[in-house]
Amino acid sequence: MGTYLSKRLVNLLTTLLFMSVVIFLMVRLMPGDVVDIMLGQETAASEEVLATLRRQYGLDQPLHIQYIRWMSHILRGDLGLAMRTRMPIQEDMLRKMPITIELAVLSVGLSVIIALPLGILSALRPNSLADLICRLLGIVGLSFPDFWLAIVLILVASRVFGWLPAPMFVPFFENPLQNLSQIALPAFALGFRMVASVMRMTRSTMLEVMGQDYIQVARAKGLAERYVVVRHALKNAGIPIITLIGINLGNLLSGAVIVEQIFGLPGLGWMLVNAIHQRDYTTLQASVLVSCLFFALTNLMVDVLYAYLDPRIRYV
Amino acid sequence: MSKYASLADRTNPNSDLPARGERTTWNSLISFFRRNPIGLLGAIIILLLGMTAALADVITPYRDVDMPGRRLVPPGEEYFLGTDELGRDMFSRIVYGARVSLWVGIVCVSISLVVGGTLGILSGYVGGRVDSLIMGTMDVVFAFPGLIMALVIASVLGPSLMNAMIAIGIVLIPVFVRTGRAPVLAVKEMEYIQAARCTGARQFWIVLKHILPNIATPLVVQATITLSAAILIEASLSFLGLGTQPPTPSWGTMLGSGRRFLETAPWVAIFPGMAIMITVLGFNLLGDGLRDYLDPRYRFQT
């Protein structure tokens, strides 16, 4: 397990290194640089002033020097200053991260609690009425764009229950109840598609596993059916299900871009989209990097969990 | 059959077989739909959608950019689905939007299918260093969160429909590399490939004539399912203003601008979203049906 883990960690580091280079280059490719955007179009600043400013921001240096500078700051935990506000990005990021994490964990948790039992039920009674309903829900749910569901939810909540998205976000530790009331609907909107996908995956892998010989053996030796299902079938069906949950979690942690916009939740995705719209390249660079980091870390977690569940993987 | 028999197995399999063991395209189409009500439903939705897109000029009372009425008129007799914030007919715009969405799906999937499929076949067939290089690169691309990557690429290229399609196409490439590579690894070891080699056939010819037809099935299924992903991502990009630019009627853009009038005129956001859902549902149903039908693992599920 030790060698496996260290191998994976090295792998993660190289991937992150590649990612940082790609992100850095992509942001450099965007039209205009920091100075152009700061001064705006109508500026009458002379070439001399522009050059001084560029020197001040290190933009006169060759690309690789700029990259190394950026990286060395990041490794010291300094994400730089936001271009518009001239405030440290990491402070802003630390305020926004918890929202995204809370939203992701809540919607993944919610969807797993709903999806797993439904998927198992569906697989144990294939072609029953319950199964058909689950399959239909599964495929319809998979086709539900989360941003549309978010809009419909807001509409229903405001028309029927008089609920409105609060103008200001309240952190969990300030007022847990109000926080949860703000985050419940977006979590549901994000979780709905996940319910569908996890349920479908659970059904198909459970179906495959339930036909295996060792299930027959487990039954033949007189195990209660629920032991057969939970201990023997679910454990073996677990890996693809965990992968799927991991992918979903990674996607959500890297920023629920649109749902955060719709509900006005200032999370990582919100930060990223705003940075694009405001052409705030330093913030964009930092938030894309952090979002990729989260995505990669979730993938690593899934891989490690795999190796733990299935010893065969460790020795490949 | 055990209690885990699939729905398809319940029907008499013999009745679906074409006469004299002949398996023509037409016969297999009929048998596909007969065994597969889900796929049939999907195909009907896609067909209707395609017809809507093709006949948009005939069906709609107005052109997509016409502004015939007052702003934000609710759905009713005058305007079937109401009007939007500029007084344009929602129904006409949604019908024209079908063109954009289908076009997006086809272009994005073509980009990723051609590039990804080729790379996958190359990777699997040549093996060795080429394989590790291609798969290593794909692992890095795959390590990026998809939607975020599409967002960044689209904003690097600048907001336009074409750029959004390129961005989506790039993001979806690794899916097809993987789908293409795995079956090639299995097929290239088969005897008939060796036989073809013995006859002195060129490598390119072997791939085109002997490998490609045998790996087409998973690629086709993947392409169908990926179509819905492409349409969803385009809607997301357009929603954020990074995809299709106004006045081109994209469902995502319409949904995005309709969001601002949610309290007073919910129809501006609701109907385009419904159109996206139906389209995505159609491709998902068709893809599911195709997979169930073509993948023997699903067909003879025990």
Interface residues (C-beta under 8 A of the other chain):
Chain A: T15 F18 M19 V22 I23 M26 V27 L29 M30 P31 P126 N127 I139 V140 L142 S143 F144 P145 F147 W148 I151 V152 I154 L155 S158 L207 E208 M210 G211 G250 N251 S254 G255 V257 I258 Q261 I262 L272 V273 I276 H277 L284 V288 S291 C292 F295 A296 N299
Chain B: S2 K3 Y4 A5 S6 L7 R10 I38 D139 V140 A143 F144 P145 G146 L147 I148 L151 V152 I153 S155 V156 G158 S228 L232 A235 S236 F239 L240 G241 L242 L255 R259 L262 E263 P266 A269 I270 G273 M274 I276 M277 I278 V280 L281 N284 L285 D288 Q301 T302
